[in-house]
Amino acid sequence: MESGIRGASQIISPCFFERKFNVRMIVLSIACLLFLWQSASAADAPLKLSLHEAVKMSVEKNLDLRVEVYNPAIFEADINRNRSIYDPLLLLNASFTESRTPYAPTIGYGQSVYLDGSLSQLFWTGATATLAHNNTYIGNDSWSASRKNFWQSDLGVTLTQPLLRNVGRENTEVNILVSRLSKFASIEHLNTRLINTVALVRTEYFKLYSLREQLEVKKVSLELARKILSETKARVAAGVLPAMEILNAEFGAVSREKDLIDAEKAVRDQVDVLRLLLQIESRDDIQTVDLPRRDVFDISEEASIKLAQNRSDIKEQKRNLEINELQTRVFNNKVKPDLSLVAKAGAASQEKTYSRDWEKLGSFNTPYWSVGLNFSYPLGNRAAENDYRKSRLKTEQTALQIKSLEESAAKEVKAAIRAVTSGYKQIDVADRGRAYGEERLKAFMRKNEVGLATTKDVLDVENDLVAAKNNQITAVVGYVNAITQLWLITGELLEREDVRIVEGDADKLYSNTR
């Protein structure tokens, strides 16, 4: 009995496993097909992009902005390079000299060894302190020499403090201060480039929106033209309309098909523009998610003008004015005579052996000190005076440029406010124009059905409706672009988009450079 069961199992088992294997293969095939279908659908799915995401991508990836970030980092390198004036300066000198004199009265030869060293330090007052040690060996076998073969050493400190020209921190650190102000100016310039880029992103974003809307208008127009063509053919076949109406309908359909092709190309071109601006590497289509605003925008002219006076391009010029004023003060100081206080103190020694020489020097039994004044002044001093005059002229020129920018900003704000106000009114006019165009088309289509209007009349009226729809799209986008332009002129666009420049980014770029 048991053997019979085993035999039956052996007969049934191959068929069972074959069926199980076939079912598994079918399931796997279906899963693969579903996966491939989902992958193809994902590849065909467009990239849905919000305005906030577009702005963020442009700030993080735009190549022009990334290039501009290097300028503050370069000025940070200049700042640290110019701070090197406070680095102590170590000088070491070692030399050997041998001379022979065959002529009386110093017949013989001599040897000299010089081992000198000094350490200098500049201070913010313009003073320079120098610690110097001079160690000299003189070997002389001349018969006329009073002393032969001796060591001579000197250890002392010298302090030189300017009293008129080049005195004080501003004159000492002028290059450091210029580099720091230049860095601030470069950050303001980066701010200007950033706000212009964000404004461009907003404009191009809504341009893509408008082109897609116009594309949809063209599609609806083509569908209607084809419907009119089909109905016209049927009515001509029925003897209701003359055959000439078919040509008018076909011409209308072909014209709209050409418009649709142009609209599709414009959308693809704009997608490429936005893809390059945002550095999007994928070849997927891009669809805008956010709609342009249509609500009324309240504006205070006085507040807007006040904001515009402090925008980044004006602040950049003010930084340049600070640089020019600083340089003018420094050049004015250089017109003065050079009068310096020089103070020295130290000890000297002279012995036959090196050890005795150092012992005597270390005991400070032979000290010395001196105090004096050094004065120099070029007669005429034309170089310094003309440098000062040139700097004064540049300062006055920059001040006038700032005043011109401020006046232009006020004028631009007023024009931008008028554009926003006008844009809002245009939306209402465009809405009413579209509504009238739709009612007008309906009326002409009813007239065409009873023979009171030709096919050409209907197509012309439909063309007017297309123009009205495009006017509506243009009005809405023009309104939001006018708001963008106002925020650009007042300099508040970055704050509106929650974008800000961090100076530490440039410092980090400088620190990470090796």
C-alpha positions as CSV (number, residue, x, y, z in Angstrom):
1,M,0.0,0.0,0.0
2,E,2.8,2.4,0.9
3,S,4.6,1.5,-2.3
4,G,1.5,2.3,-4.3
5,I,1.3,5.7,-2.8
6,R,4.9,6.4,-3.5
7,G,4.4,5.3,-7.1
8,A,1.5,7.6,-7.5
9,S,3.5,10.5,-6.0
10,Q,6.2,9.9,-8.5
11,I,3.8,10.0,-11.4
12,I,1.9,13.2,-10.2
13,S,5.0,15.2,-9.0
14,P,6.5,16.2,-12.4
15,C,3.2,17.7,-13.7
16,F,2.6,19.5,-10.4
17,F,6.0,21.2,-10.5
18,E,5.7,22.0,-14.1
19,R,2.4,23.8,-13.5
20,K,3.8,25.6,-10.5
21,F,6.8,26.7,-12.6
22,N,4.5,28.0,-15.4
23,V,2.4,30.0,-12.9
24,R,5.6,31.5,-11.4
25,M,6.9,32.5,-14.8
26,I,3.6,34.2,-15.7
27,V,3.6,36.2,-12.4
28,L,7.2,37.3,-13.0
29,S,6.4,38.3,-16.6
30,I,3.5,40.4,-15.5
31,A,5.6,42.0,-12.8
32,C,8.3,42.8,-15.3
33,L,5.8,44.3,-17.7
34,L,4.3,46.4,-14.9
35,F,7.8,47.6,-13.9
36,L,8.7,48.5,-17.5
37,W,5.4,50.4,-17.9
38,Q,5.9,52.3,-14.6
39,S,9.5,53.1,-15.7
40,A,8.3,54.4,-19.1
41,S,5.6,56.4,-17.4
42,A,8.0,57.9,-14.9
43,A,10.4,58.8,-17.8
44,D,7.6,60.4,-19.7
45,A,6.3,62.3,-16.6
46,P,7.1,66.0,-16.6
47,L,9.0,67.6,-13.8
48,K,6.5,69.6,-11.8
49,L,8.2,72.7,-10.5
50,S,6.9,75.2,-8.0
51,L,8.2,78.8,-8.1
52,H,9.8,78.4,-4.7
53,E,11.7,75.3,-5.9
54,A,12.8,77.2,-9.0
55,V,14.2,80.1,-7.0
56,K,16.0,77.7,-4.6
57,M,17.5,75.8,-7.5
58,S,18.7,79.0,-9.2
59,V,20.3,80.2,-6.0
60,E,22.1,76.9,-5.4
61,K,23.0,75.9,-8.9
62,N,23.2,78.9,-11.2
63,L,26.7,79.0,-12.6
64,D,26.9,82.8,-12.8
65,L,26.1,83.1,-9.1
66,R,28.6,80.4,-8.2
67,V,31.3,82.3,-10.2
68,E,30.4,85.5,-8.3
69,V,30.8,83.9,-4.9
70,Y,34.6,83.6,-5.6
71,N,35.1,87.4,-5.5
72,P,34.5,87.8,-1.7
73,A,36.7,84.8,-1.1
74,I,39.5,86.4,-3.2
75,F,39.2,89.6,-1.2
76,E,39.4,87.6,2.0
77,A,42.7,86.3,0.7
78,D,43.8,89.9,0.1
79,I,42.8,90.9,3.6
80,N,44.9,88.1,5.2
81,R,47.7,88.8,2.8
82,N,47.8,92.5,3.8
83,R,47.7,91.5,7.5
84,S,51.2,90.1,6.9
85,I,52.6,93.5,7.6
86,Y,52.4,92.5,11.3
87,D,54.3,89.3,10.7
88,P,57.7,89.6,12.4
89,L,60.6,89.8,9.9
90,L,63.7,87.7,10.7
91,L,66.9,88.5,8.8
92,L,70.1,86.5,9.1
93,N,73.4,87.3,7.4
94,A,76.7,85.4,7.3
95,S,79.6,86.3,5.2
96,F,83.4,85.9,5.0
97,T,85.8,88.3,3.4
98,E,89.5,88.0,2.8
99,S,91.7,90.8,1.4
100,R,95.3,91.3,0.5
101,T,97.0,94.7,0.4
102,P,100.4,94.7,-1.2
103,Y,101.0,98.4,-0.8
104,A,102.4,100.4,2.1
105,P,101.5,101.3,4.8
106,T,99.0,98.4,5.2
107,I,101.0,95.6,3.6
108,G,99.6,92.3,4.6
109,Y,96.2,90.6,4.4
110,G,93.0,90.6,6.4
111,Q,90.0,88.3,7.1
112,S,86.6,89.3,8.2
113,V,83.6,87.2,9.4
114,Y,80.2,88.7,9.8
115,L,77.4,86.9,11.7
116,D,74.4,89.3,11.9
117,G,70.8,88.8,12.7
118,S,67.7,91.0,13.3
119,L,64.0,90.6,14.2
120,S,61.7,93.5,13.2
121,Q,58.1,94.1,14.2
122,L,55.6,96.7,12.9
123,F,53.0,98.2,15.2
124,W,49.6,99.8,14.4
125,T,51.0,103.2,15.3
126,G,53.3,103.0,12.3
127,A,56.3,102.4,14.6
128,T,58.9,99.7,13.8
129,A,61.0,98.0,16.5
130,T,64.1,96.1,15.5
131,L,66.1,93.8,17.7
132,A,69.5,93.4,16.0
133,H,72.7,91.5,16.9
134,N,75.9,92.1,14.9
135,N,78.8,89.7,15.5
136,T,82.1,90.4,13.6
137,Y,85.5,88.8,13.6
138,I,88.4,90.9,12.2
139,G,91.7,89.1,11.4
140,N,94.5,91.4,10.3
141,D,98.3,90.8,10.1
142,S,99.1,94.2,8.7
143,W,102.2,95.6,10.4
144,S,100.4,99.0,10.8
145,A,97.3,97.6,12.4
146,S,96.9,98.7,16.0
147,R,94.8,95.7,17.0
148,K,94.8,92.3,15.4
149,N,92.4,89.3,15.5
150,F,89.5,90.4,17.6
151,W,85.7,89.9,17.9
152,Q,83.3,92.8,18.0
153,S,79.6,92.5,18.9
154,D,76.6,94.7,19.2
155,L,73.1,93.9,20.6
156,G,70.5,96.6,20.6
157,V,66.9,97.7,20.0
158,T,65.9,100.4,17.6
159,L,62.5,102.1,17.6
160,T,61.4,104.3,14.7
161,Q,58.1,106.1,15.2
162,P,56.6,108.4,12.5
163,L,55.3,111.7,13.9
164,L,53.7,113.3,10.8
165,R,53.5,111.1,7.7
166,N,52.4,107.5,8.0
167,V,51.4,107.8,11.6
168,G,48.3,106.0,13.1
169,R,46.3,102.8,12.4
170,E,44.5,104.1,9.3
171,N,47.7,104.9,7.5
172,T,49.4,101.7,8.6
173,E,46.5,99.4,7.8
174,V,45.2,101.2,4.7
175,N,45.6,98.1,2.4
176,I,43.8,95.9,5.0
177,L,41.0,98.4,5.2
178,V,40.7,98.8,1.5
179,S,40.6,95.0,1.0
180,R,37.9,94.6,3.7
181,L,35.7,97.4,2.2
182,S,36.3,95.8,-1.3
183,K,35.0,92.5,0.1
184,F,31.9,94.2,1.4
185,A,31.4,95.8,-2.0
186,S,31.8,92.5,-3.7
187,I,29.2,91.0,-1.4
188,E,26.8,93.8,-2.4
189,H,27.6,93.1,-6.1
190,L,26.8,89.4,-5.5
191,N,23.6,90.5,-3.9
192,T,22.8,92.5,-7.0
193,R,23.5,89.5,-9.3
194,L,21.5,87.3,-7.0
195,I,18.4,89.6,-7.0
196,N,18.6,89.9,-10.8
197,T,18.8,86.1,-11.1
198,V,15.8,85.6,-8.9
199,A,13.9,88.2,-10.9
200,L,14.9,86.5,-14.1
201,V,13.8,83.1,-12.7
202,R,10.4,84.5,-11.8
203,T,10.0,86.1,-15.2
204,E,11.0,82.9,-17.1
205,Y,8.9,80.7,-14.9
206,F,5.7,82.6,-15.6
207,K,6.7,83.0,-19.3
208,L,6.6,79.2,-19.5
209,Y,3.2,79.3,-17.8
210,S,1.9,81.8,-20.4
211,L,3.3,79.8,-23.3
212,R,1.6,76.6,-22.1
213,E,-1.6,78.5,-21.6
214,Q,-1.4,79.9,-25.1
215,L,-0.6,76.4,-26.4
216,E,-3.9,75.2,-24.9
217,V,-5.7,78.1,-26.5
218,K,-4.2,77.0,-29.9
219,K,-5.3,73.4,-29.3
220,V,-8.9,74.4,-28.6
221,S,-8.8,76.7,-31.6
222,L,-7.6,73.9,-33.9
223,E,-10.2,71.5,-32.5
224,L,-13.0,74.1,-33.2
225,A,-11.6,74.8,-36.7
226,R,-11.6,71.0,-37.5
227,K,-15.2,70.7,-36.1
228,I,-16.3,73.6,-38.3
229,L,-14.5,72.0,-41.3
230,S,-16.4,68.7,-40.7
231,E,-19.7,70.4,-40.3
232,T,-19.1,72.6,-43.4
233,K,-18.3,69.5,-45.5
234,A,-21.5,67.9,-44.3
235,R,-23.6,70.9,-45.1
236,V,-22.0,71.3,-48.5
237,A,-22.8,67.7,-49.2
238,A,-26.3,68.3,-48.2
239,G,-26.5,71.3,-50.6
240,V,-27.0,73.8,-47.8
241,L,-23.7,75.7,-48.4
242,P,-21.6,76.3,-51.5
243,A,-18.4,74.3,-52.0
244,M,-16.3,77.5,-51.5
245,E,-17.1,77.3,-47.8
246,I,-15.0,74.1,-47.6
247,L,-11.9,76.0,-48.8
248,N,-12.5,78.7,-46.1
249,A,-12.8,76.1,-43.4
250,E,-9.8,74.1,-44.6
251,F,-7.7,77.3,-44.7
252,G,-8.8,78.2,-41.2
253,A,-7.8,74.7,-39.9
254,V,-4.4,74.7,-41.7
255,S,-3.6,78.2,-40.3
256,R,-4.4,77.1,-36.8
257,E,-2.4,73.9,-37.2
258,K,0.6,76.1,-38.1
259,D,0.0,78.3,-35.0
260,L,-0.1,75.1,-32.9
261,I,3.3,73.9,-34.2
262,D,4.8,77.4,-33.5
263,A,3.3,77.3,-30.0
264,E,4.7,73.8,-29.3
265,K,8.2,75.0,-30.4
266,A,8.0,78.1,-28.2
267,V,7.2,75.9,-25.2
268,R,10.1,73.5,-25.8
269,D,12.5,76.5,-26.3
270,Q,11.3,78.0,-23.0
271,V,11.7,74.7,-21.2
272,D,15.4,74.7,-22.4
273,V,15.8,78.3,-21.2
274,L,14.5,77.4,-17.7
275,R,16.5,74.2,-17.6
276,L,19.7,76.0,-18.3
277,L,18.9,78.8,-15.9
278,L,18.2,76.3,-13.1
279,Q,20.9,73.8,-14.1
280,I,18.5,70.9,-14.5
281,E,20.4,68.1,-16.1
282,S,17.4,65.8,-16.9
283,R,15.7,66.0,-20.3
284,D,12.2,65.7,-18.8
285,D,9.6,68.2,-19.6
286,I,9.0,71.0,-17.0
287,Q,5.5,72.0,-15.9
288,T,4.9,75.1,-13.7
289,V,2.8,74.4,-10.6
290,D,2.1,77.9,-9.2
291,L,-0.3,80.3,-10.9
292,P,0.4,84.1,-11.2
293,R,-1.4,86.2,-8.6
294,R,-4.4,88.2,-9.6
295,D,-5.3,89.9,-6.3
296,V,-4.8,93.6,-5.8
297,F,-1.3,94.6,-4.4
298,D,-1.2,97.5,-2.0
299,I,1.8,99.8,-2.4
300,S,3.2,102.7,-0.4
301,E,5.2,104.9,-2.7
302,E,7.0,106.6,0.2
303,A,8.0,103.2,1.7
304,S,9.0,101.8,-1.6
305,I,11.3,104.8,-2.4
306,K,12.9,104.5,1.0
307,L,13.6,100.8,0.4
308,A,15.1,101.6,-3.0
309,Q,17.5,104.0,-1.5
310,N,19.1,101.1,0.3
311,R,19.3,98.5,-2.4
312,S,22.4,96.6,-3.1
313,D,23.8,98.5,-6.1
314,I,23.6,101.8,-4.2
315,K,25.2,100.1,-1.1
316,E,28.0,98.8,-3.3
317,Q,28.7,102.4,-4.6
318,K,28.6,103.6,-1.0
319,R,31.3,101.0,-0.1
320,N,33.4,102.3,-3.0
321,L,32.9,105.8,-1.6
322,E,34.2,104.7,1.7
323,I,37.3,103.3,0.0
324,N,37.8,106.6,-1.9
325,E,37.4,108.6,1.3
326,L,39.9,106.4,3.1
327,Q,42.4,106.7,0.4
328,T,41.9,110.5,0.3
329,R,42.7,110.8,4.0
330,V,45.8,108.6,3.5
331,F,47.0,110.7,0.5
332,N,46.4,113.8,2.5
333,N,48.6,112.5,5.3
334,K,51.4,111.7,2.7
335,V,51.5,115.4,1.8
336,K,53.0,116.1,5.2
337,P,56.8,116.0,5.8
338,D,58.3,112.8,7.0
339,L,59.4,113.4,10.6
340,S,60.3,110.3,12.7
341,L,61.6,109.7,16.2
342,V,64.5,107.3,16.3
343,A,65.5,105.8,19.6
344,K,68.3,103.2,20.1
345,A,69.6,101.3,23.1
346,G,71.9,98.4,23.5
347,A,75.3,97.2,24.4
348,A,78.6,96.6,22.6
349,S,81.8,94.7,23.2
350,Q,85.2,94.0,21.7
351,E,87.5,91.2,22.8
352,K,90.2,88.9,21.3
353,T,88.2,85.7,21.9
354,Y,84.7,84.8,21.0
355,S,83.8,83.6,24.5
356,R,85.1,86.8,26.2
357,D,83.3,88.9,23.6
358,W,79.9,87.3,24.5
359,E,80.7,87.4,28.2
360,K,81.3,91.1,28.0
361,L,78.3,91.7,25.8
362,G,76.1,89.8,28.3
363,S,77.2,91.8,31.2
364,F,76.0,95.1,29.6
365,N,79.0,96.9,31.1
366,T,79.3,98.9,27.9
367,P,75.8,100.2,27.2
368,Y,74.8,102.9,24.8
369,W,71.6,104.8,23.9
370,S,70.6,107.6,21.6
371,V,67.5,109.6,20.7
372,G,67.1,111.6,17.5
373,L,64.8,113.0,14.8
374,N,64.9,112.2,11.1
375,F,63.3,114.8,8.8
376,S,62.7,114.5,5.0
377,Y,60.6,116.5,2.6
378,P,60.7,116.5,-1.2
379,L,60.9,120.1,-2.5
380,G,57.7,120.7,-4.5
381,N,56.1,117.5,-3.3
382,R,54.1,117.3,-6.6
383,A,53.7,113.5,-6.5
384,A,51.9,113.4,-3.1
385,E,49.8,116.5,-3.8
386,N,48.5,115.2,-7.1
387,D,47.8,111.8,-5.7
388,Y,45.7,113.6,-3.1
389,R,43.9,115.7,-5.7
390,K,43.2,112.7,-7.9
391,S,41.7,110.9,-4.9
392,R,39.6,113.9,-4.0
393,L,38.2,114.0,-7.5
394,K,37.4,110.3,-7.5
395,T,35.6,110.7,-4.1
396,E,33.5,113.6,-5.4
397,Q,32.7,111.6,-8.6
398,T,31.5,108.6,-6.7
399,A,29.4,110.8,-4.4
400,L,27.7,112.2,-7.5
401,Q,27.1,108.7,-9.0
402,I,25.4,107.7,-5.7
403,K,23.2,110.7,-5.9
404,S,22.3,109.9,-9.5
405,L,21.5,106.3,-8.6
406,E,19.2,107.4,-5.7
407,E,17.3,109.8,-8.0
408,S,17.0,107.2,-10.7
409,A,15.8,104.7,-8.1
410,A,13.0,107.1,-7.0
411,K,12.0,107.6,-10.6
412,E,12.1,103.8,-11.3
413,V,9.9,103.1,-8.2
414,K,7.2,105.5,-9.4
415,A,7.2,104.0,-12.9
416,A,7.1,100.5,-11.4
417,I,4.1,101.4,-9.2
418,R,2.3,102.8,-12.2
419,A,3.0,99.5,-14.1
420,V,1.6,97.5,-11.2
421,T,-1.5,99.6,-11.1
422,S,-2.0,99.5,-14.8
423,G,-1.4,95.8,-14.9
424,Y,-4.1,95.1,-12.4
425,K,-6.6,97.2,-14.5
426,Q,-5.5,95.3,-17.6
427,I,-6.6,92.0,-16.0
428,D,-10.1,93.3,-15.6
429,V,-10.2,94.6,-19.2
430,A,-8.8,91.3,-20.6
431,D,-11.3,89.3,-18.6
432,R,-14.2,91.3,-20.0
433,G,-12.7,91.1,-23.5
434,R,-12.6,87.3,-23.3
435,A,-16.2,87.1,-22.0
436,Y,-17.4,89.3,-24.9
437,G,-15.4,87.3,-27.4
438,E,-16.9,84.0,-26.3
439,E,-20.5,85.4,-26.5
440,R,-19.7,86.9,-29.8
441,L,-18.5,83.6,-31.2
442,K,-21.6,81.8,-29.9
443,A,-23.7,84.4,-31.7
444,F,-21.9,84.1,-35.0
445,M,-22.1,80.3,-34.8
446,R,-25.9,80.5,-34.4
447,K,-26.0,82.9,-37.3
448,N,-23.9,80.5,-39.4
449,E,-26.3,77.7,-38.7
450,V,-29.2,79.7,-40.2
451,G,-27.1,81.0,-43.0
452,L,-26.7,84.6,-41.8
453,A,-22.9,84.3,-41.4
454,T,-20.3,82.6,-43.5
455,T,-17.6,80.2,-42.4
456,K,-15.0,82.9,-42.8
457,D,-17.0,85.2,-40.5
458,V,-17.1,82.5,-37.8
459,L,-13.3,81.8,-38.2
460,D,-12.5,85.5,-38.0
461,V,-14.6,85.9,-34.9
462,E,-12.9,82.8,-33.4
463,N,-9.5,84.5,-34.2
464,D,-10.7,87.5,-32.2
465,L,-11.5,85.2,-29.3
466,V,-8.0,83.6,-29.5
467,A,-6.5,87.1,-29.4
468,A,-8.7,87.9,-26.4
469,K,-7.6,84.8,-24.5
470,N,-4.0,85.6,-25.2
471,N,-4.5,89.1,-24.0
472,Q,-5.9,87.7,-20.8
473,I,-2.9,85.4,-20.3
474,T,-0.6,88.3,-21.1
475,A,-2.3,90.6,-18.7
476,V,-2.1,88.2,-15.8
477,V,1.6,87.4,-16.4
478,G,2.3,91.1,-17.1
479,Y,0.8,92.0,-13.7
480,V,3.0,89.5,-11.8
481,N,6.0,90.6,-13.8
482,A,5.3,94.2,-12.9
483,I,5.3,93.2,-9.2
484,T,8.5,91.4,-9.7
485,Q,10.0,94.4,-11.3
486,L,8.9,96.6,-8.4
487,W,10.4,94.3,-5.8
488,L,13.6,94.2,-7.9
489,I,13.8,98.0,-8.0
490,T,13.1,98.4,-4.3
491,G,15.6,95.6,-3.5
492,E,13.1,93.6,-1.4
493,L,12.8,90.6,-3.8
494,L,15.2,88.4,-1.9
495,E,13.4,89.0,1.3
496,R,10.1,88.2,-0.4
497,E,11.5,85.0,-1.7
498,D,13.2,84.2,1.7
499,V,16.7,84.3,0.1
500,R,19.7,85.8,1.9
501,I,23.5,86.0,1.4
502,V,25.7,84.4,4.0
503,E,29.2,86.0,4.2
504,G,30.4,82.8,5.8
505,D,29.9,80.9,2.5
506,A,32.7,83.0,0.9
507,D,34.9,82.6,4.0
508,K,34.3,78.8,3.9
509,L,35.3,78.8,0.2
510,Y,38.5,80.6,1.1
511,S,39.3,78.3,4.1
512,N,38.7,75.1,2.0
513,T,41.1,76.2,-0.7
514,R,44.4,74.5,-0.4
